Amino acid sequence: MSDTSLRSGAGYWYPDESSTRRAVEVLSAMRTYRVSEVSMRRRTRERMAMGETDLIAIQYLLRQQRKGELVTGKDLASHLSISSASTTVLIDRLVRSGHLVRKPNPTDRRGIVVEATVDSDDEVRATLQEMHRRMLAIAEDLDAPEAEVVVNFLRRMSAAVDEIDAEHGDGHDTDDAGRAEPSAAK
């Protein structure tokens, strides 16, 4: 073994050097945040009595509606990376629960668009508003140089993770807890 001894820290095995210790602390803090975020999303889904994909779909539709964009089933399937059959089942379920409505597509008389209902928007806002308020308050505490460092770091980490997926297209995705699951056929 080299002069640098190995140590275990928060689930990572790296040389015991100060820069590496700092990096391990950062990665451990990211892991802790991720666990907290996953737990919060689970509690949110439970309060709203819906699954993860349902919540993501509603949030996507609300964002698109705020931008004045129409969303078709095909658009939703693409955003969620699910099949058209799965999208139909999802839309049917969310229409039955009162979260979505189907409307004629004004640009294609044969097609339909889906929209989140006002009640759905109100429910998402009521459920997520406090969390967003707390997160925004913490982000607002950063001064401009700190914010720039955080944004740059997170973008670089996202790119690094995305590159791994692209390089090692092994046919598996992970769920919110990081567990491997087979990719859906597209």
Rosetta blueprint (number, residue, H / E / L):
1 M L
2 S L
3 D L
4 T L
5 S L
6 L E
7 R E
8 S E
9 G E
10 A L
11 G L
12 Y E
13 W E
14 Y E
15 P E
16 D L
17 E L
18 S H
19 S H
20 T H
21 R H
22 R H
23 A H
24 V H
25 E H
26 V H
27 L H
28 S H
29 A H
30 M H
31 R H
32 T H
33 Y H
34 R H
35 V H
36 S H
37 E H
38 V H
39 S H
40 M H
41 R H
42 R H
43 R H
44 T H
45 R H
46 E H
47 R H
48 M H
49 A L
50 M L
51 G L
52 E H
53 T H
54 D H
55 L H
56 I H
57 A H
58 I H
59 Q H
60 Y H
61 L H
62 L H
63 R H
64 Q H
65 Q H
66 R H
67 K L
68 G L
69 E L
70 L L
71 V L
72 T L
73 G H
74 K H
75 D H
76 L H
77 A H
78 S H
79 H H
80 L H
81 S L
82 I L
83 S L
84 S H
85 A H
86 S H
87 T H
88 T H
89 V H
90 L H
91 I H
92 D H
93 R H
94 L H
95 V H
96 R H
97 S L
98 G L
99 H L
100 L E
101 V E
102 R E
103 K E
104 P E
105 N E
106 P L
107 T L
108 D E
109 R E
110 R E
111 G E
112 I E
113 V E
114 V E
115 E E
116 A E
117 T L
118 V H
119 D H
120 S H
121 D H
122 D H
123 E H
124 V H
125 R H
126 A H
127 T H
128 L H
129 Q H
130 E H
131 M H
132 H H
133 R H
134 R H
135 M H
136 L H
137 A H
138 I H
139 A H
140 E H
141 D L
142 L L
143 D L
144 A H
145 P H
146 E H
147 A H
148 E H
149 V H
150 V H
151 V H
152 N H
153 F H
154 L H
155 R H
156 R H
157 M H
158 S H
159 A H
160 A H
161 V H
162 D H
163 E H
164 I H
165 D H
166 A H
167 E H
168 H L
169 G L
170 D L
171 G L
172 H E
173 D E
174 T E
175 D L
176 D L
177 A L
178 G L
179 R L
180 A E
181 E E
182 P E
183 S L
184 A L
185 A L
186 K L
